């Protein structure tokens, strides 16, 4: 018998099959948005169907051999209130006999932390802060700058002349967009302004380019320090005022999401958090995929729907 973990977010969906001891048997990633709020149930179901078919065609394992599964998919929490969650649930029921369909936040936290209690600070495509305690969670969204916020901020800086064609940052963005950034921004439809994938990808594009071109980091330093200060302040404030942690307490804070890949953001934010919570254990392990947490939950924390 086997365990199945599925982790879906704004840009991809991961599938991981292990044996009952957690040893990897098969894994696969589909690069397609699977956030229920933004892509809708039909697309989430399509991605799940494709992933299930790939498992059966390439692993030698049939879905009926899966004893437990945990699907952590963005906005698919039991109390999310997002339309289409029931449709996704009914589809999964046709393929798996014992599973949990949940939001992706706890599985992300649990992939790194060993304790079920603590705080998750997500700065990926979007941004949110979560507290997990005794099986309950509290979530506050859009408190910092995720990749989507970052992309819009950079485009606004171009629009209003803060970043100009003479800057290295401008040239990288123009090459990536394959048109002048001003024209790209002007032509965005209302829905594209909210979810256009190229806006989100600007953060990764500039991060990669900055590794070989120090001018980009120099030009973006003020922006990155601002983002780091925002996150350091918000994590500290919410841990103290909303999550009721005391400065002398020991607890886990997991940093997840691509924006933490900017060293300057992570280092400054960690220093600011440590000023308030010197005993907090701040964890950042980008090499560990959140789907690992899904498998851990399938194996040890599963509850029947």
Residue pairs with C-beta under 8 A, 6 or more apart in sequence:
1 19
1 20
1 65
1 66
1 67
2 17
2 18
2 19
2 20
2 25
2 61
2 65
2 66
2 67
3 17
3 18
3 19
3 20
3 22
3 66
3 67
3 68
3 69
3 295
3 298
3 299
4 15
4 16
4 17
4 55
4 66
4 68
4 69
4 70
4 96
4 99
4 295
4 298
5 14
5 15
5 16
5 18
5 69
5 70
5 71
5 72
5 107
5 291
5 292
5 293
5 294
5 295
5 296
5 297
5 298
6 13
6 14
6 15
6 16
6 48
6 51
6 69
6 70
6 71
6 72
6 73
6 291
6 294
7 13
7 14
7 16
7 72
7 73
7 104
7 107
7 108
7 289
7 290
7 291
7 293
7 294
8 14
8 34
8 35
8 44
8 47
8 71
8 72
8 73
8 74
8 76
8 104
9 33
9 34
9 35
9 73
9 74
9 104
9 124
9 125
9 290
10 33
10 34
10 35
10 38
10 74
10 124
10 125
10 126
10 200
11 31
11 33
11 125
11 197
11 200
12 29
12 30
12 31
12 32
12 33
12 34
13 29
13 30
13 32
13 34
13 47
13 48
13 51
13 73
14 27
14 28
14 29
14 289
14 290
14 291
15 26
15 27
15 28
15 29
15 30
15 51
15 54
15 55
15 291
16 24
16 26
16 27
16 289
16 291
16 292
16 294
16 295
17 24
17 25
17 26
17 27
17 55
17 59
17 61
17 66
18 24
18 25
18 295
18 299
19 25
20 67
20 299
22 295
22 296
22 299
25 59
25 61
26 55
26 58
26 59
26 61
27 291
28 51
28 54
28 55
28 58
30 47
30 50
30 51
30 54
32 43
32 46
32 47
33 39
33 43
33 197
34 43
34 44
34 47
34 73
34 74
35 73
35 74
35 75
36 44
36 73
36 74
36 75
36 76
36 80
36 82
36 84
36 85
36 88
37 74
37 75
37 82
38 195
40 84
41 83
41 84
41 85
41 87
41 88
42 84
42 87
44 73
44 76
44 84
44 88
45 87
45 88
45 91
48 71
48 88
48 91
48 92
49 91
52 63
52 95
55 61
55 63
56 62
56 63
63 95
63 96
64 97
66 96
66 97
66 98
67 98
68 98
68 99
68 298
68 299
68 302
69 96
69 98
69 99
69 100
69 298
70 99
70 100
70 102
70 107
70 294
70 295
70 297
70 298
70 301
70 302
71 92
71 99
71 100
71 101
71 102
71 294
72 102
72 103
72 104
72 105
72 106
72 107
72 108
72 290
72 291
72 293
72 294
72 297
73 88
73 101
73 102
73 103
73 104
74 103
74 104
75 82
75 85
75 103
76 82
76 85
76 88
76 101
76 102
76 103
76 104
77 85
77 102
77 103
78 85
78 101
78 102
80 103
85 101
88 101
89 101
89 305
92 99
92 101
98 302
98 304
99 298
99 305
100 297
100 298
100 302
100 303
100 305
101 305
104 290
105 120
105 122
105 128
105 130
105 137
105 139
106 120
106 130
106 132
106 137
106 293
106 297
107 290
107 291
107 293
107 294
107 296
107 297
108 120
108 122
108 254
108 256
108 290
108 293
109 118
109 120
109 130
109 132
109 254
109 256
109 293
110 116
110 293
110 296
110 297
110 301
111 288
111 289
111 290
111 291
111 292
111 293
111 294
111 296
112 254
112 256
112 283
112 284
112 285
112 288
112 293
113 252
113 254
113 283
114 252
115 251
115 252
116 132
116 134
116 135
116 301
117 132
117 133
117 134
117 251
117 252
118 131
118 132
118 251
118 252
118 253
118 254
119 129
119 130
119 131
119 132
119 235
119 238
119 239
119 243
119 245
119 251
119 252
119 253
119 254
120 129
120 130
120 132
120 253
120 254
120 256
121 129
121 144
121 231
121 235
121 253
121 254
121 255
121 256
122 128
122 129
122 130
122 146
122 256
122 257
123 144
123 145
123 146
123 147
123 231
123 255
123 256
123 257
123 258
123 259
123 260
123 265
124 146
124 147
124 256
124 257
124 258
124 259
125 146
125 147
125 148
125 200
125 257
125 258
126 141
126 142
126 146
126 147
126 148
127 141
127 142
127 143
127 144
127 145
127 146
127 149
127 257
127 259
128 139
128 140
128 141
128 142
128 143
129 139
129 140
129 143
129 144
129 234
129 235
129 238
130 137
130 138
130 139
130 140
131 137
131 138
131 238
131 239
131 242
131 243
138 242
138 243
140 238
140 242
142 149
143 234
143 238
144 227
144 230
144 231
144 234
144 259
145 153
145 227
145 230
145 231
145 259
146 257
146 259
147 200
147 201
147 202
147 203
147 204
147 257
147 258
147 259
148 195
148 199
148 200
150 202
150 203
150 223
150 227
150 259
151 198
151 199
151 200
151 201
151 202
151 203
152 193
152 199
153 223
154 163
154 169
154 173
154 202
154 206
154 223
155 181
155 184
155 185
155 199
155 202
156 185
157 163
157 223
158 164
158 170
158 173
158 181
158 182
158 185
159 182
159 185
163 169
163 170
163 219
164 170
165 171
165 174
167 215
167 219
168 209
168 213
168 215
168 216
168 219
169 206
169 215
169 216
169 219
169 220
170 181
172 205
172 206
172 209
172 213
172 216
173 181
173 202
173 205
173 206
174 180
174 181
176 198
176 201
176 202
176 205
177 184
177 198
184 198
188 196
193 199
203 258
203 259
204 258
206 216
206 220
207 258
207 261
207 262
209 216
210 216
210 217
210 220
217 224
217 264
221 264
224 262
224 264
224 265
225 264
225 268
227 259
227 262
227 265
228 264
228 265
228 266
228 267
228 268
228 269
228 272
229 268
229 269
229 272
231 265
231 269
232 268
232 269
232 270
232 271
232 272
232 273
233 272
235 253
235 269
235 273
236 272
236 273
236 275
236 276
236 277
239 245
239 253
239 273
239 276
239 277
239 280
240 246
240 247
240 276
240 277
245 251
245 277
245 280
247 276
247 277
247 278
247 279
248 279
249 277
249 279
249 280
250 279
250 280
250 281
251 277
251 280
251 281
252 280
252 281
252 283
253 273
253 277
253 280
253 281
253 282
253 283
254 283
254 284
255 266
255 269
255 270
255 282
255 283
255 284
256 284
256 290
259 265
260 266
260 284
260 286
261 286
266 284
270 282
273 280
273 282
274 280
274 282
